[in-house]
């Protein structure tokens, strides 16, 4: 179980770092060299986050039996069901 919690923490940490990088880049106070390094780090963090989300999606699909269900139902934030 600790591994799963660590993975979630890693995702949250990577996402927070990515947000900080975006803020720094948007601030416009970095040199070109610093901006390129920050951008490179941001791309790597984006890939890490995307991979973590893909793994989580695969786990969810496996847990709910996505293969048997024919796909996930769309999320409806209003609670009215998938058909409205």
PyMOL Python script that loads the backbone (N, CA, C, O; Angstrom):
from pymol import cmd

cmd.read_pdbstr("""\
ATOM      1  N   UNK A   1       0.813  -1.210   0.000  1.00  0.00           N
ATOM      2  CA  UNK A   1       0.000   0.000   0.000  1.00  0.00           C
ATOM      3  C   UNK A   1       0.852   1.268   0.000  1.00  0.00           C
ATOM      4  O   UNK A   1       0.458   2.277  -0.585  1.00  0.00           O
ATOM      5  N   UNK A   2       1.999   1.227   0.640  1.00  0.00           N
ATOM      6  CA  UNK A   2       2.834   2.415   0.723  1.00  0.00           C
ATOM      7  C   UNK A   2       3.266   2.885  -0.662  1.00  0.00           C
ATOM      8  O   UNK A   2       3.425   4.082  -0.897  1.00  0.00           O
ATOM      9  N   UNK A   3       3.454   1.933  -1.578  1.00  0.00           N
ATOM     10  CA  UNK A   3       3.872   2.290  -2.924  1.00  0.00           C
ATOM     11  C   UNK A   3       2.800   3.118  -3.626  1.00  0.00           C
ATOM     12  O   UNK A   3       3.115   4.093  -4.308  1.00  0.00           O
ATOM     13  N   UNK A   4       1.554   2.739  -3.464  1.00  0.00           N
ATOM     14  CA  UNK A   4       0.469   3.481  -4.099  1.00  0.00           C
ATOM     15  C   UNK A   4       0.374   4.899  -3.539  1.00  0.00           C
ATOM     16  O   UNK A   4       0.182   5.857  -4.287  1.00  0.00           O
ATOM     17  N   UNK A   5       0.509   5.025  -2.224  1.00  0.00           N
ATOM     18  CA  UNK A   5       0.464   6.357  -1.622  1.00  0.00           C
ATOM     19  C   UNK A   5       1.647   7.186  -2.087  1.00  0.00           C
ATOM     20  O   UNK A   5       1.500   8.377  -2.361  1.00  0.00           O
ATOM     21  N   UNK A   6       2.828   6.565  -2.179  1.00  0.00           N
ATOM     22  CA  UNK A   6       4.016   7.259  -2.653  1.00  0.00           C
ATOM     23  C   UNK A   6       3.838   7.731  -4.084  1.00  0.00           C
ATOM     24  O   UNK A   6       4.269   8.831  -4.431  1.00  0.00           O
ATOM     25  N   UNK A   7       3.209   6.913  -4.920  1.00  0.00           N
ATOM     26  CA  UNK A   7       2.964   7.290  -6.301  1.00  0.00           C
ATOM     27  C   UNK A   7       2.056   8.501  -6.388  1.00  0.00           C
ATOM     28  O   UNK A   7       2.280   9.399  -7.200  1.00  0.00           O
ATOM     29  N   UNK A   8       1.041   8.523  -5.557  1.00  0.00           N
ATOM     30  CA  UNK A   8       0.132   9.663  -5.527  1.00  0.00           C
ATOM     31  C   UNK A   8       0.850  10.913  -5.059  1.00  0.00           C
ATOM     32  O   UNK A   8       0.650  12.000  -5.602  1.00  0.00           O
ATOM     33  N   UNK A   9       1.685  10.749  -4.051  1.00  0.00           N
ATOM     34  CA  UNK A   9       2.465  11.872  -3.542  1.00  0.00           C
ATOM     35  C   UNK A   9       3.420  12.393  -4.611  1.00  0.00           C
ATOM     36  O   UNK A   9       3.583  13.602  -4.777  1.00  0.00           O
ATOM     37  N   UNK A  10       4.051  11.463  -5.335  1.00  0.00           N
ATOM     38  CA  UNK A  10       4.958  11.857  -6.410  1.00  0.00           C
ATOM     39  C   UNK A  10       4.212  12.657  -7.470  1.00  0.00           C
ATOM     40  O   UNK A  10       4.724  13.656  -7.975  1.00  0.00           O
ATOM     41  N   UNK A  11       3.002  12.218  -7.808  1.00  0.00           N
ATOM     42  CA  UNK A  11       2.199  12.939  -8.790  1.00  0.00           C
ATOM     43  C   UNK A  11       1.896  14.343  -8.287  1.00  0.00           C
ATOM     44  O   UNK A  11       2.065  15.319  -9.017  1.00  0.00           O
ATOM     45  N   UNK A  12       1.452  14.441  -7.053  1.00  0.00           N
ATOM     46  CA  UNK A  12       1.121  15.742  -6.478  1.00  0.00           C
ATOM     47  C   UNK A  12       2.346  16.649  -6.419  1.00  0.00           C
ATOM     48  O   UNK A  12       2.253  17.845  -6.695  1.00  0.00           O
ATOM     49  N   UNK A  13       3.479  16.085  -6.063  1.00  0.00           N
ATOM     50  CA  UNK A  13       4.715  16.864  -5.995  1.00  0.00           C
ATOM     51  C   UNK A  13       5.118  17.343  -7.389  1.00  0.00           C
ATOM     52  O   UNK A  13       5.487  18.503  -7.569  1.00  0.00           O
ATOM     53  N   UNK A  14       5.047  16.449  -8.370  1.00  0.00           N
ATOM     54  CA  UNK A  14       5.393  16.816  -9.748  1.00  0.00           C
ATOM     55  C   UNK A  14       4.455  17.895 -10.274  1.00  0.00           C
ATOM     56  O   UNK A  14       4.890  18.833 -10.941  1.00  0.00           O
ATOM     57  N   UNK A  15       3.184  17.761  -9.974  1.00  0.00           N
ATOM     58  CA  UNK A  15       2.206  18.750 -10.423  1.00  0.00           C
ATOM     59  C   UNK A  15       2.471  20.115  -9.781  1.00  0.00           C
ATOM     60  O   UNK A  15       2.371  21.145 -10.447  1.00  0.00           O
ATOM     61  N   UNK A  16       2.807  20.120  -8.498  1.00  0.00           N
ATOM     62  CA  UNK A  16       3.122  21.374  -7.809  1.00  0.00           C
ATOM     63  C   UNK A  16       4.373  22.017  -8.404  1.00  0.00           C
ATOM     64  O   UNK A  16       4.419  23.232  -8.595  1.00  0.00           O
ATOM     65  N   UNK A  17       5.385  21.204  -8.695  1.00  0.00           N
ATOM     66  CA  UNK A  17       6.603  21.727  -9.317  1.00  0.00           C
ATOM     67  C   UNK A  17       6.303  22.305 -10.695  1.00  0.00           C
ATOM     68  O   UNK A  17       6.824  23.356 -11.067  1.00  0.00           O
ATOM     69  N   UNK A  18       5.464  21.610 -11.440  1.00  0.00           N
ATOM     70  CA  UNK A  18       5.084  22.090 -12.766  1.00  0.00           C
ATOM     71  C   UNK A  18       4.367  23.436 -12.681  1.00  0.00           C
ATOM     72  O   UNK A  18       4.613  24.325 -13.496  1.00  0.00           O
ATOM     73  N   UNK A  19       3.495  23.584 -11.710  1.00  0.00           N
ATOM     74  CA  UNK A  19       2.794  24.855 -11.522  1.00  0.00           C
ATOM     75  C   UNK A  19       3.775  25.979 -11.176  1.00  0.00           C
ATOM     76  O   UNK A  19       3.621  27.108 -11.643  1.00  0.00           O
ATOM     77  N   UNK A  20       4.773  25.668 -10.366  1.00  0.00           N
ATOM     78  CA  UNK A  20       5.785  26.676 -10.019  1.00  0.00           C
ATOM     79  C   UNK A  20       6.582  27.089 -11.262  1.00  0.00           C
ATOM     80  O   UNK A  20       6.882  28.267 -11.453  1.00  0.00           O
ATOM     81  N   UNK A  21       6.913  26.122 -12.088  1.00  0.00           N
ATOM     82  CA  UNK A  21       7.656  26.428 -13.312  1.00  0.00           C
ATOM     83  C   UNK A  21       6.833  27.323 -14.225  1.00  0.00           C
ATOM     84  O   UNK A  21       7.350  28.289 -14.786  1.00  0.00           O
ATOM     85  N   UNK A  22       5.570  27.006 -14.372  1.00  0.00           N
ATOM     86  CA  UNK A  22       4.692  27.827 -15.213  1.00  0.00           C
ATOM     87  C   UNK A  22       4.629  29.249 -14.672  1.00  0.00           C
ATOM     88  O   UNK A  22       4.709  30.210 -15.437  1.00  0.00           O
ATOM     89  N   UNK A  23       4.487  29.384 -13.366  1.00  0.00           N
ATOM     90  CA  UNK A  23       4.444  30.720 -12.761  1.00  0.00           C
ATOM     91  C   UNK A  23       5.730  31.494 -13.036  1.00  0.00           C
ATOM     92  O   UNK A  23       5.696  32.682 -13.356  1.00  0.00           O
ATOM     93  N   UNK A  24       6.872  30.798 -12.906  1.00  0.00           N
ATOM     94  CA  UNK A  24       8.154  31.462 -13.162  1.00  0.00           C
ATOM     95  C   UNK A  24       8.268  31.882 -14.627  1.00  0.00           C
ATOM     96  O   UNK A  24       8.723  32.985 -14.929  1.00  0.00           O
ATOM     97  N   UNK A  25       7.856  31.003 -15.523  1.00  0.00           N
ATOM     98  CA  UNK A  25       7.941  31.334 -16.951  1.00  0.00           C
ATOM     99  C   UNK A  25       7.000  32.487 -17.310  1.00  0.00           C
ATOM    100  O   UNK A  25       7.355  33.371 -18.091  1.00  0.00           O
ATOM    101  N   UNK A  26       5.804  32.466 -16.733  1.00  0.00           N
ATOM    102  CA  UNK A  26       4.846  33.537 -17.010  1.00  0.00           C
ATOM    103  C   UNK A  26       5.288  34.857 -16.404  1.00  0.00           C
ATOM    104  O   UNK A  26       4.897  35.923 -16.880  1.00  0.00           O
ATOM    105  N   UNK A  27       6.103  34.794 -15.352  1.00  0.00           N
ATOM    106  CA  UNK A  27       6.585  36.009 -14.701  1.00  0.00           C
ATOM    107  C   UNK A  27       7.482  36.839 -15.611  1.00  0.00           C
ATOM    108  O   UNK A  27       7.582  38.054 -15.441  1.00  0.00           O
ATOM    109  N   UNK A  28       8.132  36.197 -16.569  1.00  0.00           N
ATOM    110  CA  UNK A  28       8.945  36.906 -17.541  1.00  0.00           C
ATOM    111  C   UNK A  28      10.248  37.461 -17.024  1.00  0.00           C
ATOM    112  O   UNK A  28      10.871  38.283 -17.696  1.00  0.00           O
ATOM    113  N   UNK A  29      10.682  37.041 -15.850  1.00  0.00           N
ATOM    114  CA  UNK A  29      11.908  37.584 -15.279  1.00  0.00           C
ATOM    115  C   UNK A  29      13.105  36.653 -15.443  1.00  0.00           C
ATOM    116  O   UNK A  29      14.197  36.963 -14.965  1.00  0.00           O
ATOM    117  N   UNK A  30      12.915  35.515 -16.112  1.00  0.00           N
ATOM    118  CA  UNK A  30      14.008  34.575 -16.316  1.00  0.00           C
ATOM    119  C   UNK A  30      14.784  34.940 -17.576  1.00  0.00           C
ATOM    120  O   UNK A  30      14.235  35.483 -18.535  1.00  0.00           O
ATOM    121  N   UNK A  31      16.056  34.631 -17.546  1.00  0.00           N
ATOM    122  CA  UNK A  31      16.856  34.819 -18.763  1.00  0.00           C
ATOM    123  C   UNK A  31      16.454  33.743 -19.769  1.00  0.00           C
ATOM    124  O   UNK A  31      15.727  32.808 -19.433  1.00  0.00           O
ATOM    125  N   UNK A  32      16.920  33.880 -20.973  1.00  0.00           N
ATOM    126  CA  UNK A  32      16.623  32.887 -21.997  1.00  0.00           C
ATOM    127  C   UNK A  32      17.127  31.514 -21.568  1.00  0.00           C
ATOM    128  O   UNK A  32      16.418  30.516 -21.696  1.00  0.00           O
ATOM    129  N   UNK A  33      18.345  31.474 -21.064  1.00  0.00           N
ATOM    130  CA  UNK A  33      18.937  30.207 -20.615  1.00  0.00           C
ATOM    131  C   UNK A  33      18.105  29.587 -19.491  1.00  0.00           C
ATOM    132  O   UNK A  33      17.824  28.389 -19.517  1.00  0.00           O
ATOM    133  N   UNK A  34      17.713  30.394 -18.508  1.00  0.00           N
ATOM    134  CA  UNK A  34      16.894  29.901 -17.401  1.00  0.00           C
ATOM    135  C   UNK A  34      15.524  29.448 -17.892  1.00  0.00           C
ATOM    136  O   UNK A  34      14.983  28.448 -17.419  1.00  0.00           O
ATOM    137  N   UNK A  35      14.974  30.186 -18.836  1.00  0.00           N
ATOM    138  CA  UNK A  35      13.671  29.822 -19.397  1.00  0.00           C
ATOM    139  C   UNK A  35      13.729  28.484 -20.106  1.00  0.00           C
ATOM    140  O   UNK A  35      12.822  27.663 -19.963  1.00  0.00           O
ATOM    141  N   UNK A  36      14.789  28.257 -20.871  1.00  0.00           N
ATOM    142  CA  UNK A  36      14.929  26.987 -21.579  1.00  0.00           C
ATOM    143  C   UNK A  36      15.083  25.820 -20.607  1.00  0.00           C
ATOM    144  O   UNK A  36      14.500  24.756 -20.814  1.00  0.00           O
ATOM    145  N   UNK A  37      15.863  26.016 -19.553  1.00  0.00           N
ATOM    146  CA  UNK A  37      16.027  24.969 -18.546  1.00  0.00           C
ATOM    147  C   UNK A  37      14.706  24.687 -17.837  1.00  0.00           C
ATOM    148  O   UNK A  37      14.349  23.532 -17.604  1.00  0.00           O
ATOM    149  N   UNK A  38      13.988  25.749 -17.497  1.00  0.00           N
ATOM    150  CA  UNK A  38      12.703  25.584 -16.828  1.00  0.00           C
ATOM    151  C   UNK A  38      11.706  24.878 -17.743  1.00  0.00           C
ATOM    152  O   UNK A  38      10.954  24.011 -17.299  1.00  0.00           O
ATOM    153  N   UNK A  39      11.704  25.250 -19.015  1.00  0.00           N
ATOM    154  CA  UNK A  39      10.808  24.621 -19.984  1.00  0.00           C
ATOM    155  C   UNK A  39      11.129  23.133 -20.112  1.00  0.00           C
ATOM    156  O   UNK A  39      10.225  22.298 -20.139  1.00  0.00           O
ATOM    157  N   UNK A  40      12.410  22.809 -20.189  1.00  0.00           N
ATOM    158  CA  UNK A  40      12.830  21.408 -20.285  1.00  0.00           C
ATOM    159  C   UNK A  40      12.363  20.618 -19.065  1.00  0.00           C
ATOM    160  O   UNK A  40      11.864  19.501 -19.200  1.00  0.00           O
ATOM    161  N   UNK A  41      12.521  21.189 -17.892  1.00  0.00           N
ATOM    162  CA  UNK A  41      12.044  20.536 -16.668  1.00  0.00           C
ATOM    163  C   UNK A  41      10.536  20.372 -16.695  1.00  0.00           C
ATOM    164  O   UNK A  41      10.007  19.345 -16.272  1.00  0.00           O
ATOM    165  N   UNK A  42       9.850  21.383 -17.190  1.00  0.00           N
ATOM    166  CA  UNK A  42       8.392  21.323 -17.282  1.00  0.00           C
ATOM    167  C   UNK A  42       7.912  20.223 -18.210  1.00  0.00           C
ATOM    168  O   UNK A  42       6.927  19.546 -17.919  1.00  0.00           O
ATOM    169  N   UNK A  43       8.602  20.046 -19.318  1.00  0.00           N
ATOM    170  CA  UNK A  43       8.235  18.978 -20.257  1.00  0.00           C
ATOM    171  C   UNK A  43       8.413  17.619 -19.587  1.00  0.00           C
ATOM    172  O   UNK A  43       7.554  16.747 -19.716  1.00  0.00           O
ATOM    173  N   UNK A  44       9.520  17.433 -18.875  1.00  0.00           N
ATOM    174  CA  UNK A  44       9.763  16.165 -18.186  1.00  0.00           C
ATOM    175  C   UNK A  44       8.696  15.913 -17.114  1.00  0.00           C
ATOM    176  O   UNK A  44       8.205  14.792 -16.980  1.00  0.00           O
ATOM    177  N   UNK A  45       8.342  16.939 -16.361  1.00  0.00           N
ATOM    178  CA  UNK A  45       7.305  16.794 -15.335  1.00  0.00           C
ATOM    179  C   UNK A  45       5.946  16.500 -15.950  1.00  0.00           C
ATOM    180  O   UNK A  45       5.170  15.716 -15.405  1.00  0.00           O
ATOM    181  N   UNK A  46       5.657  17.127 -17.086  1.00  0.00           N
ATOM    182  CA  UNK A  46       4.397  16.883 -17.779  1.00  0.00           C
ATOM    183  C   UNK A  46       4.300  15.419 -18.192  1.00  0.00           C
ATOM    184  O   UNK A  46       3.248  14.795 -18.056  1.00  0.00           O
ATOM    185  N   UNK A  47       5.395  14.882 -18.692  1.00  0.00           N
ATOM    186  CA  UNK A  47       5.411  13.468 -19.097  1.00  0.00           C
ATOM    187  C   UNK A  47       5.206  12.554 -17.900  1.00  0.00           C
ATOM    188  O   UNK A  47       4.474  11.568 -17.984  1.00  0.00           O
ATOM    189  N   UNK A  48       5.854  12.882 -16.781  1.00  0.00           N
ATOM    190  CA  UNK A  48       5.689  12.078 -15.567  1.00  0.00           C
ATOM    191  C   UNK A  48       4.234  12.090 -15.099  1.00  0.00           C
ATOM    192  O   UNK A  48       3.678  11.050 -14.745  1.00  0.00           O
ATOM    193  N   UNK A  49       3.630  13.271 -15.101  1.00  0.00           N
ATOM    194  CA  UNK A  49       2.238  13.394 -14.663  1.00  0.00           C
ATOM    195  C   UNK A  49       1.304  12.637 -15.600  1.00  0.00           C
ATOM    196  O   UNK A  49       0.387  11.948 -15.152  1.00  0.00           O
ATOM    197  N   UNK A  50       1.543  12.770 -16.894  1.00  0.00           N
ATOM    198  CA  UNK A  50       0.707  12.072 -17.876  1.00  0.00           C
ATOM    199  C   UNK A  50       0.812  10.562 -17.698  1.00  0.00           C
ATOM    200  O   UNK A  50      -0.195   9.855 -17.747  1.00  0.00           O
ATOM    201  N   UNK A  51       2.031  10.071 -17.492  1.00  0.00           N
ATOM    202  CA  UNK A  51       2.227   8.638 -17.280  1.00  0.00           C
ATOM    203  C   UNK A  51       1.508   8.164 -16.021  1.00  0.00           C
ATOM    204  O   UNK A  51       0.878   7.107 -16.024  1.00  0.00           O
ATOM    205  N   UNK A  52       1.602   8.937 -14.955  1.00  0.00           N
ATOM    206  CA  UNK A  52       0.927   8.577 -13.706  1.00  0.00           C
ATOM    207  C   UNK A  52      -0.586   8.548 -13.896  1.00  0.00           C
ATOM    208  O   UNK A  52      -1.264   7.664 -13.370  1.00  0.00           O
ATOM    209  N   UNK A  53      -1.112   9.505 -14.642  1.00  0.00           N
ATOM    210  CA  UNK A  53      -2.559   9.528 -14.893  1.00  0.00           C
ATOM    211  C   UNK A  53      -2.998   8.352 -15.762  1.00  0.00           C
ATOM    212  O   UNK A  53      -4.063   7.777 -15.540  1.00  0.00           O
ATOM    213  N   UNK A  54      -2.186   7.998 -16.741  1.00  0.00           N
ATOM    214  CA  UNK A  54      -2.507   6.850 -17.591  1.00  0.00           C
ATOM    215  C   UNK A  54      -2.516   5.560 -16.777  1.00  0.00           C
ATOM    216  O   UNK A  54      -3.390   4.714 -16.969  1.00  0.00           O
ATOM    217  N   UNK A  55      -1.552   5.402 -15.871  1.00  0.00           N
ATOM    218  CA  UNK A  55      -1.508   4.224 -15.016  1.00  0.00           C
ATOM    219  C   UNK A  55      -2.736   4.176 -14.107  1.00  0.00           C
ATOM    220  O   UNK A  55      -3.327   3.115 -13.907  1.00  0.00           O
ATOM    221  N   UNK A  56      -3.108   5.315 -13.567  1.00  0.00           N
ATOM    222  CA  UNK A  56      -4.286   5.373 -12.702  1.00  0.00           C
ATOM    223  C   UNK A  56      -5.546   5.015 -13.486  1.00  0.00           C
ATOM    224  O   UNK A  56      -6.411   4.295 -12.987  1.00  0.00           O
ATOM    225  N   UNK A  57      -5.645   5.516 -14.707  1.00  0.00           N
ATOM    226  CA  UNK A  57      -6.804   5.201 -15.545  1.00  0.00           C
ATOM    227  C   UNK A  57      -6.873   3.706 -15.847  1.00  0.00           C
ATOM    228  O   UNK A  57      -7.955   3.119 -15.841  1.00  0.00           O
ATOM    229  N   UNK A  58      -5.725   3.094 -16.110  1.00  0.00           N
ATOM    230  CA  UNK A  58      -5.689   1.657 -16.363  1.00  0.00           C
ATOM    231  C   UNK A  58      -6.138   0.874 -15.136  1.00  0.00           C
ATOM    232  O   UNK A  58      -6.864  -0.113 -15.257  1.00  0.00           O
ATOM    233  N   UNK A  59      -5.709   1.311 -13.958  1.00  0.00           N
ATOM    234  CA  UNK A  59      -6.116   0.636 -12.722  1.00  0.00           C
ATOM    235  C   UNK A  59      -7.617   0.749 -12.510  1.00  0.00           C
ATOM    236  O   UNK A  59      -8.277  -0.223 -12.144  1.00  0.00           O
ATOM    237  N   UNK A  60      -8.152   1.947 -12.745  1.00  0.00           N
ATOM    238  CA  UNK A  60      -9.593   2.150 -12.569  1.00  0.00           C
ATOM    239  C   UNK A  60     -10.362   1.282 -13.555  1.00  0.00           C
ATOM    240  O   UNK A  60     -11.350   0.645 -13.192  1.00  0.00           O
ATOM    241  N   UNK A  61      -9.908   1.261 -14.798  1.00  0.00           N
ATOM    242  CA  UNK A  61     -10.577   0.443 -15.808  1.00  0.00           C
ATOM    243  C   UNK A  61     -10.564  -1.027 -15.419  1.00  0.00           C
ATOM    244  O   UNK A  61     -11.562  -1.729 -15.585  1.00  0.00           O
ATOM    245  N   UNK A  62      -9.438  -1.489 -14.904  1.00  0.00           N
ATOM    246  CA  UNK A  62      -9.330  -2.881 -14.482  1.00  0.00           C
ATOM    247  C   UNK A  62     -10.253  -3.165 -13.297  1.00  0.00           C
ATOM    248  O   UNK A  62     -10.907  -4.206 -13.245  1.00  0.00           O
ATOM    249  N   UNK A  63     -10.296  -2.238 -12.356  1.00  0.00           N
ATOM    250  CA  UNK A  63     -11.119  -2.441 -11.163  1.00  0.00           C
ATOM    251  C   UNK A  63     -12.607  -2.494 -11.474  1.00  0.00           C
ATOM    252  O   UNK A  63     -13.342  -3.261 -10.851  1.00  0.00           O
ATOM    253  N   UNK A  64     -13.055  -1.698 -12.421  1.00  0.00           N
ATOM    254  CA  UNK A  64     -14.493  -1.688 -12.726  1.00  0.00           C
ATOM    255  C   UNK A  64     -14.841  -2.647 -13.851  1.00  0.00           C
ATOM    256  O   UNK A  64     -16.001  -2.743 -14.252  1.00  0.00           O
ATOM    257  N   UNK A  65     -13.845  -3.355 -14.361  1.00  0.00           N
ATOM    258  CA  UNK A  65     -14.113  -4.330 -15.409  1.00  0.00           C
ATOM    259  C   UNK A  65     -14.460  -3.666 -16.720  1.00  0.00           C
ATOM    260  O   UNK A  65     -15.443  -4.031 -17.364  1.00  0.00           O
ATOM    261  N   UNK A  66     -13.662  -2.694 -17.120  1.00  0.00           N
ATOM    262  CA  UNK A  66     -13.907  -1.927 -18.347  1.00  0.00           C
ATOM    263  C   UNK A  66     -14.091  -2.833 -19.561  1.00  0.00           C
ATOM    264  O   UNK A  66     -14.912  -2.537 -20.429  1.00  0.00           O
ATOM    265  N   UNK A  67     -13.341  -3.928 -19.634  1.00  0.00           N
ATOM    266  CA  UNK A  67     -13.442  -4.828 -20.779  1.00  0.00           C
ATOM    267  C   UNK A  67     -14.829  -5.447 -20.882  1.00  0.00           C
ATOM    268  O   UNK A  67     -15.345  -5.652 -21.981  1.00  0.00           O
ATOM    269  N   UNK A  68     -15.422  -5.739 -19.746  1.00  0.00           N
ATOM    270  CA  UNK A  68     -16.746  -6.351 -19.736  1.00  0.00           C
ATOM    271  C   UNK A  68     -17.856  -5.323 -19.927  1.00  0.00           C
ATOM    272  O   UNK A  68     -18.914  -5.651 -20.464  1.00  0.00           O
ATOM    273  N   UNK A  69     -17.631  -4.101 -19.499  1.00  0.00           N
ATOM    274  CA  UNK A  69     -18.644  -3.060 -19.545  1.00  0.00           C
ATOM    275  C   UNK A  69     -18.725  -2.378 -20.905  1.00  0.00           C
ATOM    276  O   UNK A  69     -19.722  -1.723 -21.208  1.00  0.00           O
ATOM    277  N   UNK A  70     -17.700  -2.521 -21.719  1.00  0.00           N
ATOM    278  CA  UNK A  70     -17.709  -1.869 -23.026  1.00  0.00           C
ATOM    279  C   UNK A  70     -17.291  -0.415 -22.978  1.00  0.00           C
ATOM    280  O   UNK A  70     -17.500   0.312 -23.949  1.00  0.00           O
ATOM    281  N   UNK A  71     -16.713   0.030 -21.887  1.00  0.00           N
ATOM    282  CA  UNK A  71     -16.238   1.409 -21.780  1.00  0.00           C
ATOM    283  C   UNK A  71     -16.768   2.078 -20.536  1.00  0.00           C
ATOM    284  O   UNK A  71     -17.728   1.612 -19.923  1.00  0.00           O
ATOM    285  N   UNK A  72     -16.146   3.154 -20.177  1.00  0.00           N
ATOM    286  CA  UNK A  72     -16.561   3.924 -19.013  1.00  0.00           C
ATOM    287  C   UNK A  72     -17.717   4.841 -19.384  1.00  0.00           C
ATOM    288  O   UNK A  72     -17.763   5.371 -20.494  1.00  0.00           O
ATOM    289  N   UNK A  73     -18.641   5.027 -18.465  1.00  0.00           N
ATOM    290  CA  UNK A  73     -19.732   5.971 -18.684  1.00  0.00           C
ATOM    291  C   UNK A  73     -19.213   7.384 -18.479  1.00  0.00           C
ATOM    292  O   UNK A  73     -18.356   7.601 -17.623  1.00  0.00           O
ATOM    293  N   UNK A  74     -19.709   8.346 -19.238  1.00  0.00           N
ATOM    294  CA  UNK A  74     -19.278   9.738 -19.056  1.00  0.00           C
ATOM    295  C   UNK A  74     -19.638  10.237 -17.659  1.00  0.00           C
ATOM    296  O   UNK A  74     -20.679   9.877 -17.110  1.00  0.00           O
ATOM    297  N   UNK A  75     -18.775  11.058 -17.099  1.00  0.00           N
ATOM    298  CA  UNK A  75     -19.017  11.642 -15.787  1.00  0.00           C
ATOM    299  C   UNK A  75     -20.042  12.752 -15.909  1.00  0.00           C
ATOM    300  O   UNK A  75     -19.946  13.603 -16.793  1.00  0.00           O
ATOM    301  N   UNK A  76     -21.022  12.743 -15.022  1.00  0.00           N
ATOM    302  CA  UNK A  76     -22.045  13.783 -15.005  1.00  0.00           C
ATOM    303  C   UNK A  76     -22.006  14.448 -13.639  1.00  0.00           C
ATOM    304  O   UNK A  76     -22.475  13.882 -12.653  1.00  0.00           O
ATOM    305  N   UNK A  77     -21.445  15.654 -13.582  1.00  0.00           N
ATOM    306  CA  UNK A  77     -21.283  16.365 -12.311  1.00  0.00           C
ATOM    307  C   UNK A  77     -22.618  16.730 -11.673  1.00  0.00           C
ATOM    308  O   UNK A  77     -22.680  16.921 -10.458  1.00  0.00           O
ATOM    309  N   UNK A  78     -23.681  16.831 -12.457  1.00  0.00           N
ATOM    310  CA  UNK A  78     -25.000  17.189 -11.924  1.00  0.00           C
ATOM    311  C   UNK A  78     -25.710  16.007 -11.280  1.00  0.00           C
ATOM    312  O   UNK A  78     -26.694  16.185 -10.562  1.00  0.00           O
ATOM    313  N   UNK A  79     -25.212  14.799 -11.537  1.00  0.00           N
ATOM    314  CA  UNK A  79     -25.823  13.618 -10.945  1.00  0.00           C
ATOM    315  C   UNK A  79     -27.090  13.193 -11.646  1.00  0.00           C
ATOM    316  O   UNK A  79     -27.881  12.446 -11.071  1.00  0.00           O
ATOM    317  N   UNK A  80     -27.315  13.644 -12.877  1.00  0.00           N
ATOM    318  CA  UNK A  80     -28.520  13.307 -13.612  1.00  0.00           C
ATOM    319  C   UNK A  80     -28.381  12.034 -14.440  1.00  0.00           C
ATOM    320  O   UNK A  80     -29.296  11.691 -15.189  1.00  0.00           O
ATOM    321  N   UNK A  81     -27.282  11.341 -14.326  1.00  0.00           N
ATOM    322  CA  UNK A  81     -27.061  10.151 -15.114  1.00  0.00           C
ATOM    323  C   UNK A  81     -26.434  10.514 -16.440  1.00  0.00           C
ATOM    324  O   UNK A  81     -26.333  11.690 -16.789  1.00  0.00           O
ATOM    325  N   UNK A  82     -26.017   9.514 -17.170  1.00  0.00           N
ATOM    326  CA  UNK A  82     -25.303   9.744 -18.425  1.00  0.00           C
ATOM    327  C   UNK A  82     -26.229  10.277 -19.511  1.00  0.00           C
ATOM    328  O   UNK A  82     -25.763  10.914 -20.455  1.00  0.00           O
ATOM    329  N   UNK A  83     -27.516  10.032 -19.397  1.00  0.00           N
ATOM    330  CA  UNK A  83     -28.444  10.454 -20.447  1.00  0.00           C
ATOM    331  C   UNK A  83     -29.123  11.771 -20.160  1.00  0.00           C
ATOM    332  O   UNK A  83     -29.943  12.238 -20.950  1.00  0.00           O
ATOM    333  N   UNK A  84     -28.790  12.373 -19.038  1.00  0.00           N
ATOM    334  CA  UNK A  84     -29.346  13.696 -18.737  1.00  0.00           C
ATOM    335  C   UNK A  84     -30.575  13.574 -17.988  1.00  0.00           C
ATOM    336  O   UNK A  84     -31.191  14.582 -17.642  1.00  0.00           O
TER     337      UNK A  84
END
""", "prot")
cmd.dss("prot")
cmd.show_as("cartoon", "prot")
cmd.util.cbc("prot")
cmd.orient("prot")
